[in-house]
Amino acid sequence: MSRVGFGAKTGSSLLEVVIALTVTAMLLGNIAMVQRATTGAYESSIFSTTLEDRADRTMDRIALAIMSTSVDRLDEVLMAPSFVSSIDYEIVIDAVAGEPIMGTPERIEFDLPEGLVIWKRDPDTPEEMQAIWTRHVPKLLEGELANGLDDNGNGIADEEGLAFDRSANQITVRLTLRRTDGQGTEYTRTRSRRVTCRN
Amino acid sequence: MNQLLTSSKRLQARASRRGSLLLISVFFVLIVASMGMVMLQMHTAQSRRQLQATDNKRALYIAEAGLSEAFFCLAQGRSGNVGSEEQPAQYANGVYWVQATPAEDDSVSLVSTGLCGTGRFALSLVLNRQVDQLGSLGFYAAGNLTVGQGAVIDGYDSSLGALSEQRDLQLAGDTTGSGARLSAGGDVSLEGTFGAPKKGSDPGTQIFGDVQPGPNGVVSQSADVTITGSTRPLAQQVSLPAVDPPENIELRDWQFGPQGGALPPGEARFEAAEIASGGVLHLEGPAVLVFDDLRFKDGARLRVDSSDGQVVVFVEEYLELAQGSWLENLDEDPTGFVLFANGTEWLDRDGDQIPDPPVVFDAEGQFFGYLYAPGSDIVLRSELHMIGGLAASSLTLEAGGHLTFDRALEHSEVTSASLPELVAWRIVELPDNDLVKIRRDPLRTLSNDGITPTPSAVASKDTHVKVKYFDAQGEVRDFSGLSSDFDWSEAQSVVGVIWDDDASIGDEGQEWFAPATLKKARVKKKPSKSSQGKAKKNGKHKDANEEGHGRKRRRRRRGHGGHDDNGRDHKD
């Protein structure tokens, strides 16, 4: 009687081992799945937020540049439904004797082949300086197709990933960023802002 | 026995393995927790960046709100200071303060610092205090302008002294020899002397200053025309908007006969008045008078005394200053008398079955003042020496006429624009200030320091005010004291205000200021750069020379109440 009792407590049957292994495997699998799902969701969230951040930051920079200039300096910006994808401007840096003093010429342009928004100071001169404000700008704005029509209903046809148009002393800026993550999911973020030239 | 020993060992081994699952579980929990922590940290950093960007935007808009408040203060004649570094103004969930620095050229630099959460932004706005965009055009015709042969056009600055003191005695023709300003929306035609060559004492037509045609216009001149200044066209067309009289002015009966009489200071409206030959209508400022129909017959006089305030006359339908009538301004200050002739229709006014123009301006003498007749074609006779300025649909100066432009009109809002004019808006460096440097919520920091920010609406530093105003009955009234003690509803329209941040109103150099009105804000178009860029010489403070001249340096201005609320656009 005692032997039976001791035998039951001294080893695990094959069945017990199999069950234990199965449970462990299920647990590990679950953890792996949770981790994978969490990481995927997190990466997706980070990817999306980063893209939004980048779009907002670029739009803020463009808006501040336009605010600081005069609409008279933005003659090349066309009224909708036309648009341009780069602007040349000068910002006010001081005022002397009741007259504004303008700074050196600057440019915000869309580099179509590379999908970049580039800011330049003293463009097309030996002193040119430039900085990339953002990447991942698609050829066309979100919802637009190269068909000569206004596919996205914003009043402009076939506008590029960065587009400027004007109405009175206001400039409307439209920007789309598009990026694909490791899983092949495409993220698109579009920003549009109407900016009043303050000078 | 052996079996017992073996069982005992097994039990000990089993006991030693107890808790291993717990360890594994803890291990897994730690992994998951650390992953969670990393995610949380990254997410927090992301949120912080987004919050910082949002706070910066809010700070920008709060700084812009500060600029708007300061702009509004400037338009009222205050200094433009709002709040201070020590006691900022609260706006929404942030604070701001605006520092105003006046410059020699009558411009003001405003620097507004906005703080919200961790966001900080500083903006600068440079403004010209006042520019009368129509007054600065001199003698202006929205259409064509014609100057007859042998005319003299010159200018002076009434804020620097009397016209007689500024004449160039070396020149013939009783002229100052400088300062003329003629401009037009269309062409300018200048006729010289008959028989082209300049002979003997006949100097031909002389224009001692600028002649500016419209953007697409030309200056055509015949022989013997001298222009000493520029003939560059205006940068853009300037329209002449209708300037309506103030509302709610009481309609009164005309109590005088054809011999006229004296109207006391105040506001009044009359349907019709006619002054016959030998009659005199005496107007005393400050006054705003509205007539539907005003006629001065041959030999009648309009006499204006603007020594105590500006006289503004609106004629809504028909103004007749018949040949032989006289205009007088006893104070000889062109900024003291403004005549608005708003009529536009040609109607038979005298029963001869022939339509009469809305304005007949055949007066003689010396007219010190500004005539604004946007719907009329004005012909000035050679017997009238007009001193001041004029704006009309078209303008013809008869042969031998004399016009003298008053440069003081550029910055005394006789017509339509007294809002400060924007010169430059820019982003500037943040000031070196503890509240700015500590990147914490400024409201909390101030609260910890025991400081309660002042609400934006009452944060303007100037609190003492002297007001000259018309009450509901059109009588001129005065108030002096704390602005909070003044019942602004008592003022039907404001003639002028003086603000000060101490109680010493009436100090040397303080001048009456007319607050901006909505109507005055309607003219938006800028004149040419050259006219804008002229130096403003009659600054806010008197100088020794002015005192030496003994000339009163009053800035009498018209105010129609209903302060404008700064038309600045605050969309992004």
Interface residues (C-beta under 8 A of the other chain):
Chain A: R3 F6 K9 T10 I31 Q35 T38 Y42 I46 T49 D53 D56 R57 D60 A63 L64 M67 S68 I91 V92 I93 D94 A95 A97 G98 E99 P100 I101 N169 Q170 R193 R194 V195 T196 R198 N199
Chain B: Q3 S7 R10 F28 V32 M35 M39 M42 Q46 R49 Q50 A53 N56 K57 D105 D106 S107 S109 V126 N128 L422 V423 A424 W425 R426 I427 K529 Q532 G533 A535 K536 D569 H570 K571 D572
